[in-house]
Amino acid sequence: MTPFIAEVLGTFLLILLGAGVVANVVLEKTKSNDLGWLVITTAWGFAVFVGVSVAGPYSGAHLNPAVTIGLAVAGKFEWNLVASYVVAQFIGAMLGAFFAWLLYRDHFKATADGELKKAVFCTAPAIRNYASNLLSEIIGCFVLVLVVLYFTDASLNGSGNNQTPIGLGSLGALPVAILVWVIGLSLGGTTGYAINPARDLGPRIVHAFLPIKNKVSSDWSYAWVPVLGPIIGAVLASLLFLVLSS
């Protein structure tokens, strides 16, 4: 498995399971219809666990362009690999969104509300205020990347050969999953915590092209927020990490 394929596969699993839980909660006539935010945030956290566990040993399991850029800014990832990782992440995210739709296509047909259908693919603000929405995405991804950077440096159980890494990779999947879970529970109520440009823009593109009955606009006027916000947050987190670790 190459790093490129690992990023595609890991991001595919992340979005398939993440979009899948949203579909399971918001679409009509599913087994989990209307179970709410706790179910969604918990499944997204576990989806991160799955994606990181699979991709971690081969690519470091970034699964997120903002994480890739943040790690490069912090000097923990080579800049010449950033573009290939980002492309892989977008491919995986788009495939994950497509297969989530394929799995729930009967429930898409059974649901009249086009906004609920769109929610399976991409985020939207609870209150539309672009400045506040952008700040929410900046803060959410700032927390994500700052803590991930400390995960990559941290270890458990002593020193030397007795160290157990808790960073990105299969052993680090659970800490990263818990991190994403708590970000969703604590900070996600304003915008739906995209905190990942590929997670939002990739599925949003898929939504625009799929033949969905009663489909609403893909809301391109908002689409820049969950792309730019996470990248700004990641860069700020990385710069702070460099200052604190110097």
C-alpha positions in Angstrom: 0.0 0.0 0.0 1.4 3.4 -1.0 0.9 6.5 1.0 -1.4 7.9 -1.8 -3.6 4.8 -1.7 -3.6 4.8 2.1 -4.9 8.4 2.1 -7.6 7.6 -0.4 -8.7 4.5 1.5 -8.5 6.1 5.0 -10.4 9.2 3.9 -12.9 7.0 2.0 -13.7 5.1 5.2 -13.8 8.3 7.2 -16.4 9.9 5.0 -18.4 6.7 4.3 -18.9 6.2 8.0 -19.3 9.9 8.8 -21.8 10.7 6.0 -23.4 7.4 6.8 -24.3 8.3 10.3 -25.7 11.6 9.3 -27.9 9.8 6.7 -28.9 7.3 9.3 -30.0 10.1 11.7 -31.6 12.7 9.4 -33.1 10.7 6.6 -36.6 9.3 6.8 -37.5 5.7 7.6 -34.0 4.7 8.8 -33.4 2.6 12.0 -31.8 5.6 13.7 -33.9 8.5 12.5 -33.8 11.5 14.7 -31.4 10.1 17.3 -29.5 13.3 17.4 -26.2 15.0 17.8 -24.6 12.7 20.3 -25.0 9.7 17.9 -23.5 11.8 15.0 -20.5 13.1 16.9 -19.8 9.7 18.4 -19.8 7.9 15.0 -17.6 10.6 13.4 -15.1 10.0 16.2 -15.2 6.3 15.6 -14.9 6.9 11.8 -11.7 8.7 12.5 -10.5 5.7 14.5 -11.2 3.4 11.5 -9.6 5.7 8.9 -6.5 6.4 11.0 -6.1 2.7 12.0 -6.1 1.7 8.3 -4.0 4.5 6.8 -1.7 5.3 9.7 1.0 2.7 9.2 1.4 3.7 5.5 0.8 7.4 5.2 0.6 8.8 8.8 -3.2 9.0 8.3 -3.6 12.8 7.7 -7.0 12.3 6.0 -7.4 16.1 6.0 -5.7 18.7 3.9 -5.5 21.1 6.8 -3.6 18.5 8.9 -1.3 17.9 6.0 -0.6 21.6 5.6 -0.3 22.1 9.3 2.3 19.3 9.7 4.3 20.8 6.8 4.3 24.2 8.4 5.5 22.6 11.6 8.3 20.9 9.8 6.9 17.4 10.4 6.0 16.7 6.8 7.7 17.3 3.4 6.2 20.1 1.4 6.7 18.3 -1.9 4.3 15.6 -0.7 1.5 18.0 0.2 -0.2 18.1 -3.2 -0.4 14.3 -3.6 -1.8 13.9 -0.1 -4.5 16.5 -0.7 -5.5 15.0 -4.1 -5.8 11.6 -2.4 -7.9 13.0 0.4 -10.3 14.6 -2.0 -10.6 11.4 -4.0 -11.3 9.4 -0.9 -13.8 11.9 0.4 -15.8 12.0 -2.9 -15.9 8.2 -3.1 -17.0 8.0 0.5 -19.9 10.4 -0.1 -21.0 8.7 -3.2 -21.1 5.3 -1.6 -23.0 6.7 1.5 -25.6 8.0 -1.0 -25.7 4.7 -2.8 -26.3 2.8 0.5 -29.1 5.2 1.6 -30.6 5.9 -1.8 -34.1 4.6 -0.9 -34.1 6.8 2.2 -33.1 9.8 0.1 -36.1 9.1 -2.0 -38.3 8.8 1.1 -37.1 12.2 2.5 -38.8 15.3 1.2 -36.6 17.9 2.9 -33.7 18.8 0.5 -31.7 20.5 3.3 -31.6 17.2 5.3 -30.4 15.4 2.2 -27.6 18.0 1.7 -26.6 17.7 5.3 -25.5 14.1 4.6 -22.8 15.6 2.3 -21.6 18.9 3.7 -21.9 21.2 6.7 -24.0 24.3 7.1 -24.1 27.0 9.8 -26.7 26.9 12.5 -26.8 30.8 12.3 -25.3 32.2 9.1 -22.8 34.8 10.0 -19.7 34.4 7.8 -17.3 36.0 10.3 -18.5 33.9 13.2 -18.7 30.8 11.0 -15.2 31.2 9.8 -14.0 31.8 13.4 -15.7 28.6 14.5 -13.9 26.6 11.8 -10.6 28.2 12.6 -10.9 27.4 16.3 -12.1 23.9 15.7 -9.2 23.0 13.4 -6.7 25.0 15.6 -7.6 22.6 18.5 -7.4 19.6 16.2 -4.0 20.3 14.7 -2.4 21.7 17.9 -3.3 18.6 19.8 -2.3 16.3 17.0 1.1 17.9 16.9 1.5 17.1 20.6 0.3 13.5 19.9 3.0 13.1 17.3 5.7 14.0 19.9 4.2 12.3 22.9 4.8 8.8 24.3 3.6 6.6 27.1 5.2 4.2 29.4 8.7 5.4 30.2 11.6 6.4 27.9 13.9 4.9 25.4 13.0 1.5 24.0 10.0 1.3 26.4 8.2 4.2 24.8 4.8 3.7 23.2 3.9 6.4 20.6 0.4 7.9 20.9 0.6 10.0 17.7 -0.7 9.4 14.2 -0.8 5.7 13.2 -2.7 2.7 14.4 -1.6 3.1 18.1 -2.6 6.7 17.9 -6.0 6.2 16.4 -7.9 6.2 19.6 -6.5 9.5 20.9 -7.2 11.2 17.6 -10.7 9.8 17.5 -11.4 11.1 21.1 -10.0 14.4 20.0 -12.4 14.7 17.1 -15.3 13.5 19.2 -14.8 16.2 21.9 -14.4 18.9 19.2 -17.8 17.9 17.8 -19.5 17.8 21.2 -17.9 21.0 22.4 -17.3 23.2 19.4 -19.4 21.7 16.6 -22.8 23.2 17.3 -22.2 26.4 15.3 -21.2 25.1 11.9 -21.2 21.3 12.1 -17.4 21.2 12.6 -16.1 20.4 9.1 -12.5 21.0 10.3 -11.5 19.3 7.1 -11.6 20.9 3.6 -11.8 17.5 1.8 -14.5 16.3 4.2 -16.7 19.2 3.2 -15.8 20.3 -0.3 -15.4 16.8 -1.8 -18.9 15.6 -0.8 -20.4 19.0 -1.6 -19.2 18.5 -5.2 -20.7 15.0 -5.2 -24.0 16.4 -4.0 -24.0 18.9 -6.8 -23.8 16.2 -9.4 -25.9 13.4 -8.0 -29.5 12.9 -9.3 -31.2 13.6 -5.9 -35.0 14.3 -5.9 -36.0 17.7 -4.5 -32.3 18.6 -4.3 -31.5 22.1 -2.9 -28.6 24.2 -3.9 -25.2 23.0 -2.7 -24.7 26.4 -1.1 -21.5 27.5 -2.9 -21.7 30.9 -1.2 -20.8 29.2 2.1 -18.5 26.5 0.7 -15.3 28.6 1.2 -15.8 28.8 5.0 -15.1 25.1 5.7 -12.2 25.2 3.3 -10.4 28.4 4.4 -11.2 28.2 8.1 -9.6 24.8 8.8 -6.5 25.8 6.8 -6.1 29.1 8.8 -6.6 27.2 12.1 -4.1 24.5 11.1 -1.4 27.1 10.2 -2.0 29.1 13.4 -1.7 25.9 15.5 1.5 24.9 13.8 3.0 28.4 14.2 2.1 28.3 17.9 3.6 24.8 18.3 6.8 26.0 16.7 7.0 29.0 19.1 6.2 26.8 22.2 8.7 24.1 21.2 11.6 26.4 20.3 
